Amino acid sequence: MIADKIFTVLQSRTPRTLGEERLRPAAVLVPIQERADGDHLVLTQRAAMLSSHQGQVAFPGGRVDQEDSGPLQAALRESEEEIGIRPRDVRVLGQLDQVTAAADYLVTPFVGVIPFPYEFRLNPAETTAVFSVPVSALLDPERLRMEARPYLSSRRDPIYHFHYEGWDIWGATARIITQLLELAYGFEIQRNVD
């Protein structure tokens, strides 16, 4: 069972934290569904009227509020608000390394297993779609494209894009996926950039 492997891998390592105090803390849930045809990641499309990342593919999550006991509670709260995943339905497996998103967010990702099938409830003010992507598709190197960052960017890592059935999964979401695939599924990225 892949959940047990992911749990073991994530519990045996210390996730990298970036300590970027100028960035706003955020957290996401990386929901995995174990199905008869393999593991699937659940993703959302953010609503067009949101103030940031409009229309982009993302994991459910958002800002860590003062009322939250920490990033995990924020990820679970936001997942319920956005697509109706009840916290009691999530088996949290562990935390991945923090990533930055856009110019002002520090995102802490948590991997969790949710039941399949699941009845999602979309909040139209935040989410326009929920869909799943087979991990087997993400492991196909033909679906991954990397592009160089703009010349003036202070970052040197490439921008990852996974393409699946018309969806462009890129940016912080693609970096989180890449990390999960490398840790749990033996994925190896060829680091050549377009």
Rosetta silent file (secondary structure, phi, psi, omega in degrees, C-alpha in Angstrom):
SEQUENCE: MIADKIFTVLQSRTPRTLGEERLRPAAVLVPIQERADGDHLVLTQRAAMLSSHQGQVAFPGGRVDQEDSGPLQAALRESEEEIGIRPRDVRVLGQLDQVTAAADYLVTPFVGVIPFPYEFRLNPAETTAVFSVPVSALLDPERLRMEARPYLSSRRDPIYHFHYEGWDIWGATARIITQLLELAYGFEIQRNVD
SCORE:     score description
SCORE:     0.000 S_00000001
   1 L     0.000  124.771 -174.720    0.000    0.000    0.000 S_00000001
   2 H   -64.856  -30.882 -179.596    1.589    3.289   -1.114 S_00000001
   3 H   -59.367  -41.117  179.053    0.174    5.221    1.863 S_00000001
   4 H   -64.987  -39.653  178.355    2.281    3.148    4.245 S_00000001
   5 H   -64.998  -46.195 -179.489    5.392    3.758    2.139 S_00000001
   6 H   -62.422  -42.837  178.441    4.752    7.515    1.961 S_00000001
   7 H   -57.551  -47.399 -179.256    4.098    7.624    5.719 S_00000001
   8 H   -62.132  -45.443 -179.403    7.402    5.834    6.400 S_00000001
   9 H   -62.482  -47.306 -175.625    9.351    8.086    4.013 S_00000001
  10 H   -71.463  -31.988  179.354    7.886   11.320    5.376 S_00000001
  11 H   -77.652  -17.257 -177.606    8.257   10.319    9.020 S_00000001
  12 L   -92.069    2.076 -177.779   11.912    9.337    8.496 S_00000001
  13 L  -132.244  158.358  175.279   12.992   12.765    7.256 S_00000001
  14 L   -99.823  118.344 -179.290   12.921   16.336    8.474 S_00000001
  15 L   -63.900  142.666  179.270   11.087   18.565    5.991 S_00000001
  16 L   -74.522  129.487  174.909   13.076   21.548    4.788 S_00000001
  17 L  -111.472  142.907 -173.423   11.755   24.846    6.074 S_00000001
  18 L   -92.245  -22.224  177.483   12.688   28.059    4.334 S_00000001
  19 L    60.382   32.717  179.538   12.311   30.513    7.219 S_00000001
  20 L   -84.969   89.444 -172.840   11.215   33.313    4.918 S_00000001
  21 L   -69.459  -20.501 -179.697    9.716   35.618    7.541 S_00000001
  22 L   -79.441  -12.415 -178.705    8.733   38.278    5.013 S_00000001
  23 L   -91.515  151.938  178.738    6.425   35.800    3.261 S_00000001
  24 E   -80.994  131.020 -178.774    2.837   35.077    4.267 S_00000001
  25 E   -73.072  136.560  176.971    2.362   31.558    5.676 S_00000001
  26 E  -141.471  165.317  179.595    0.072   29.229    3.741 S_00000001
  27 E  -148.551  148.713  177.484   -0.565   25.493    3.724 S_00000001
  28 E  -132.044  155.256  171.083   -2.020   22.951    1.310 S_00000001
  29 E  -101.145  132.808  174.578   -3.285   19.402    1.485 S_00000001
  30 E  -102.897   89.639 -174.534   -1.924   16.987   -1.133 S_00000001
  31 E   -80.090  129.740  176.128   -4.860   14.538   -1.248 S_00000001
  32 E  -113.444  136.294  171.552   -4.160   11.040   -2.556 S_00000001
  33 E  -115.225  126.578  175.874   -6.859    8.542   -3.418 S_00000001
  34 E   -90.021  116.234 -176.866   -5.882    4.887   -3.661 S_00000001
  35 E  -118.745  169.609  177.793   -7.981    3.353   -6.438 S_00000001
  36 L   -61.559  -31.785 -178.910   -8.130    0.002   -8.179 S_00000001
  37 L   -94.944   16.632  177.018   -6.403    1.599  -11.194 S_00000001
  38 E   114.526  177.539 -179.211   -3.638    3.192   -9.097 S_00000001
  39 E   -77.528  145.493  177.131   -3.044    6.261   -6.990 S_00000001
  40 E  -131.189  142.287  172.205   -4.580    9.612   -7.976 S_00000001
  41 E   -97.377  137.868  178.766   -3.834   13.147   -6.776 S_00000001
  42 E   -96.680  127.439 -178.885   -6.812   15.442   -6.236 S_00000001
  43 E  -127.846  163.730  178.501   -6.382   18.968   -7.581 S_00000001
  44 E  -126.171  162.604  166.688   -8.555   22.047   -7.907 S_00000001
  45 E  -111.033  123.805 -177.898   -8.925   24.956  -10.266 S_00000001
  46 E   -71.003  145.609 -179.143   -9.033   28.219   -8.369 S_00000001
  47 L   -63.094  149.349 -177.479  -11.924   30.577   -9.048 S_00000001
  48 L   -69.886  -22.166 -176.245  -11.334   33.437  -11.487 S_00000001
  49 L   -90.273    1.966  179.768  -12.477   36.089   -9.010 S_00000001
  50 L   -69.896  157.334 -176.174   -9.865   35.324   -6.340 S_00000001
  51 L   -76.717  -19.455  177.840   -7.262   37.966   -5.530 S_00000001
  52 L  -142.730  150.603  176.990   -4.302   35.676   -6.290 S_00000001
  53 L    56.750   37.106 -177.788   -3.557   32.671   -8.517 S_00000001
  54 L   -58.496  131.700  174.525   -6.884   33.094  -10.353 S_00000001
  55 L    72.327   -0.890 -177.294   -7.867   30.117  -12.497 S_00000001
  56 L   -81.657  156.354  174.166   -4.706   28.181  -11.694 S_00000001
  57 E   -79.753  134.944 -176.684   -4.513   24.510  -10.818 S_00000001
  58 E  -153.439  164.489  166.762   -3.680   24.033   -7.147 S_00000001
  59 L   -81.298  153.325  176.935   -3.976   21.750   -4.187 S_00000001
  60 L   -64.341  137.691 -179.489   -6.696   22.742   -1.742 S_00000001
  61 E   159.307 -174.345 -179.279   -5.344   25.147    0.858 S_00000001
  62 E   173.315 -161.123 -176.669   -4.643   28.752    1.633 S_00000001
  63 E   -61.432  147.313  171.413   -3.383   31.243    4.175 S_00000001
  64 L   -84.621  117.172  179.810   -2.647   30.233    7.745 S_00000001
  65 L   -88.073  160.962  178.304   -5.007   32.341    9.881 S_00000001
  66 L   -59.354  -31.482 -178.896   -4.358   33.474   13.449 S_00000001
  67 L   -72.827  -18.666 -179.420   -7.151   31.161   14.620 S_00000001
  68 L   -73.792  142.309  177.755   -5.357   28.124   13.153 S_00000001
  69 L   -74.863  -12.037  178.599   -3.198   26.106   15.547 S_00000001
  70 L   166.323 -174.996 -176.925   -0.649   25.796   12.743 S_00000001
  71 H   -60.952  -38.007 -179.621   -0.172   25.007    9.056 S_00000001
  72 H   -62.337  -45.786  179.379   -1.738   21.524    9.231 S_00000001
  73 H   -62.136  -37.881  178.268   -4.964   22.856   10.704 S_00000001
  74 H   -63.048  -44.022 -179.909   -4.996   25.581    8.027 S_00000001
  75 H   -61.722  -43.153 -179.895   -4.570   23.015    5.236 S_00000001
  76 H   -69.570  -41.695  179.024   -7.401   20.875    6.607 S_00000001
  77 H   -61.470  -49.059 -178.691   -9.679   23.867    7.247 S_00000001
  78 H   -64.616  -36.646  178.937   -9.115   25.301    3.769 S_00000001
  79 H   -63.888  -37.504  177.188   -9.629   21.873    2.123 S_00000001
  80 H   -70.500  -42.950 -179.410  -13.001   21.603    3.806 S_00000001
  81 H   -63.585  -40.681 -173.460  -13.948   25.189    2.893 S_00000001
  82 H   -80.536  -46.473 -173.768  -12.881   24.846   -0.755 S_00000001
  83 H  -133.700   10.935  171.670  -13.970   21.338   -1.755 S_00000001
  84 L    79.237   19.389  175.683  -15.681   19.790    1.276 S_00000001
  85 L   -78.364  114.381  179.498  -12.998   17.351    2.468 S_00000001
  86 L   -73.396  132.903 -179.477  -13.822   16.738    6.118 S_00000001
  87 H   -52.192  -35.177 -179.285  -10.693   16.672    8.329 S_00000001
  88 H   -68.172  -15.647  179.572  -11.823   13.382    9.901 S_00000001
  89 H   -90.321    0.651 -176.991  -11.704   11.794    6.420 S_00000001
  90 L  -104.905  124.194  169.668   -7.994   12.597    5.955 S_00000001
  91 E   -95.174  102.122 -177.163   -5.263   10.219    7.032 S_00000001
  92 E   -73.687  126.491 -177.970   -2.336   12.643    7.277 S_00000001
  93 E   -96.900  -26.508 -179.848    0.886   10.938    6.187 S_00000001
  94 E   151.947 -175.238 -174.768    3.338   13.766    6.789 S_00000001
  95 E  -111.545  141.424  171.691    4.813   17.028    5.591 S_00000001
  96 L   -94.642  175.778  177.479    6.818   17.821    2.479 S_00000001
  97 L   -65.123  147.050  175.798    9.421   20.597    2.159 S_00000001
  98 L   -67.568  150.283  175.638    8.129   24.156    2.151 S_00000001
  99 E  -133.612  158.987  173.525    7.935   25.963   -1.179 S_00000001
 100 E   -96.062  151.168  177.596    7.378   29.560   -2.164 S_00000001
 101 E  -133.370  132.974 -175.318    4.417   30.587   -4.297 S_00000001
 102 L    53.929 -145.663 -177.134    4.251   33.772   -6.308 S_00000001
 103 L   -99.776   -7.202 -169.319    6.218   36.564   -4.662 S_00000001
 104 L  -139.125   13.865  179.280    4.687   36.508   -1.235 S_00000001
 105 E  -120.861  140.769  172.286    3.602   33.064    0.056 S_00000001
 106 E  -113.146  112.381 -170.347    5.487   30.387    1.971 S_00000001
 107 E  -104.644  128.842  174.583    3.556   27.142    1.503 S_00000001
 108 E  -105.562  114.411 -178.777    3.745   24.118    3.802 S_00000001
 109 E   -94.377  138.888  175.832    2.378   20.999    2.029 S_00000001
 110 E  -121.307  131.993  179.362    0.868   18.030    3.888 S_00000001
 111 E   -93.458  134.200  177.946    0.213   14.687    2.206 S_00000001
 112 E  -147.312  150.925  176.722   -2.953   12.837    3.163 S_00000001
 113 E   -97.914  134.676  174.583   -5.044    9.941    1.934 S_00000001
 114 L  -121.598  157.301 -178.022   -8.772   10.452    1.425 S_00000001
 115 L   -64.605  157.474  170.293  -11.390    7.818    0.603 S_00000001
 116 L  -130.504  131.937   -4.257  -12.409    6.890   -2.920 S_00000001
 117 L   -73.483  167.017  178.949  -14.999    7.598   -4.065 S_00000001
 118 L  -138.153  139.757  179.288  -15.531   10.922   -2.319 S_00000001
 119 L   -94.728   97.017  179.502  -18.375   13.399   -2.636 S_00000001
 120 L   -76.340  148.252  175.280  -16.674   16.772   -3.046 S_00000001
 121 L  -124.767  105.302 -176.788  -18.615   19.978   -2.376 S_00000001
 122 L   -78.599  136.717  171.642  -17.155   22.898   -4.288 S_00000001
 123 L   -93.057  106.084 -174.041  -17.295   26.397   -2.868 S_00000001
 124 L   -63.012  -18.475  176.899  -17.855   28.422   -6.086 S_00000001
 125 L   -72.964  -18.657 -177.291  -16.368   31.542   -4.482 S_00000001
 126 L  -121.274  -28.082 -170.121  -13.021   29.756   -4.271 S_00000001
 127 E  -136.933  132.522  177.567  -13.029   26.771   -6.635 S_00000001
 128 E  -102.381  -17.087 -179.921  -14.381   26.202  -10.140 S_00000001
 129 E  -157.810  152.023  169.532  -13.345   22.551  -10.571 S_00000001
 130 E  -130.222  136.863 -178.337  -11.994   19.542   -8.763 S_00000001
 131 E  -150.932  166.559  178.238  -10.320   16.716  -10.678 S_00000001
 132 E  -123.280  151.100 -179.998   -7.879   13.882  -10.166 S_00000001
 133 E  -124.553  126.868  176.899   -4.724   12.953  -11.993 S_00000001
 134 E   -64.010  135.946  176.516   -3.333    9.409  -11.993 S_00000001
 135 H   -59.246  -34.494  179.611    0.146    9.293  -10.512 S_00000001
 136 H   -58.724  -35.108  177.679    1.072    6.984  -13.391 S_00000001
 137 H   -69.144  -39.017 -179.659    0.401    9.891  -15.811 S_00000001
 138 H   -69.359  -24.781  178.391    2.586   12.236  -13.763 S_00000001
 139 L   -78.795   -9.565  178.597    5.420    9.680  -13.846 S_00000001
 140 L   -77.115  113.335 -176.784    5.404    9.819  -17.660 S_00000001
 141 H   -60.094  -20.790  178.662    8.372   12.050  -18.595 S_00000001
 142 H   -68.756  -18.712 -178.486    6.526   13.151  -21.751 S_00000001
 143 H   -90.169   -6.542 -177.891    4.044   15.047  -19.560 S_00000001
 144 E  -106.260  130.165  174.478    6.689   17.164  -17.833 S_00000001
 145 E  -127.508  143.174  177.096    8.169   20.284  -19.365 S_00000001
 146 E  -121.143  139.939  176.130   10.651   22.620  -17.724 S_00000001
 147 E  -128.536  149.726  179.124   11.300   26.208  -18.670 S_00000001
 148 L   -70.359  149.048  175.340   13.990   28.588  -17.545 S_00000001
 149 L   -73.888  158.635  176.857   12.995   31.411  -15.251 S_00000001
 150 L   -55.611  149.336 -175.031   13.158   34.956  -16.607 S_00000001
 151 L   -53.885  -38.715 -175.984   16.694   36.318  -16.745 S_00000001
 152 L   -83.154   -2.797  179.895   16.116   38.871  -13.979 S_00000001
 153 L   -67.481  142.759  177.418   14.647   36.336  -11.536 S_00000001
 154 L   -78.197  -15.507  179.979   16.691   35.749   -8.386 S_00000001
 155 L   -91.113  148.455 -178.948   15.743   32.051   -8.515 S_00000001
 156 L  -113.190  -10.545  179.533   17.600   29.588  -10.696 S_00000001
 157 L   -71.572  150.624 -179.138   15.384   26.499  -10.440 S_00000001
 158 L   -72.972  164.866  172.086   13.254   25.790  -13.519 S_00000001
 159 E   -93.357  119.657 -179.748    9.504   26.268  -13.753 S_00000001
 160 E   -88.836  143.573  173.540    7.884   22.832  -13.970 S_00000001
 161 E  -134.208  120.894  168.535    4.748   22.136  -16.016 S_00000001
 162 E  -100.679  133.256  179.143    2.858   18.836  -15.940 S_00000001
 163 E  -113.354  126.659 -179.484    0.308   18.525  -18.747 S_00000001
 164 E  -148.167  118.915  176.125   -2.687   16.239  -18.319 S_00000001
 165 L    44.135   48.334  176.517   -5.957   16.245  -20.301 S_00000001
 166 L    86.723   -6.993  178.347   -5.799   19.961  -21.048 S_00000001
 167 E   -91.040  136.857  172.536   -4.672   20.978  -17.554 S_00000001
 168 E  -106.828  106.439 -178.552   -1.389   22.847  -17.082 S_00000001
 169 E  -100.236  109.319 -170.864   -0.183   22.023  -13.586 S_00000001
 170 E  -140.139 -178.367  175.128    2.711   24.353  -12.917 S_00000001
 171 H    67.501 -141.590 -177.627    4.541   26.539  -10.418 S_00000001
 172 H   -59.333  -38.348  179.884    4.480   25.687   -6.712 S_00000001
 173 H   -61.393  -44.371  179.038    1.909   22.925   -7.301 S_00000001
 174 H   -66.820  -35.025  177.446    4.194   21.216   -9.829 S_00000001
 175 H   -67.099  -37.541  176.590    7.182   21.564   -7.460 S_00000001
 176 H   -64.859  -45.346  178.363    5.182   19.909   -4.678 S_00000001
 177 H   -59.742  -46.032 -179.651    4.156   17.083   -7.027 S_00000001
 178 H   -57.134  -45.035  179.661    7.750   16.626   -8.174 S_00000001
 179 H   -61.491  -46.153  178.545    8.951   16.323   -4.595 S_00000001
 180 H   -61.022  -45.321 -179.449    6.269   13.731   -3.757 S_00000001
 181 H   -62.277  -40.457  179.458    7.028   11.726   -6.899 S_00000001
 182 H   -66.770  -43.211 -177.008   10.764   11.729   -6.169 S_00000001
 183 H   -72.133  -42.343 -169.210   10.347   10.706   -2.523 S_00000001
 184 H  -106.566  -21.453 -173.064    7.610    8.101   -2.840 S_00000001
 185 H  -120.983    6.280  177.409    7.531    6.868   -6.433 S_00000001
 186 L    70.970   21.825 -178.914   11.187    6.842   -7.504 S_00000001
 187 L   -69.833  135.205  176.619   10.686    9.615  -10.077 S_00000001
 188 L  -123.115  123.826 -178.398   13.886   11.027  -11.543 S_00000001
 189 L   -91.126  131.723  169.754   13.824   14.357  -13.304 S_00000001
 190 L   -82.047  114.279 -169.006   16.108   15.030  -16.229 S_00000001
 191 L   -82.865   31.581  174.646   17.141   18.574  -15.328 S_00000001
 192 L   -85.479  137.752 -173.817   17.446   19.948  -18.872 S_00000001
 193 L  -113.091  139.333  177.212   15.529   23.180  -19.353 S_00000001
 194 L   -66.790    0.000    0.000   13.860   24.491  -22.531 S_00000001
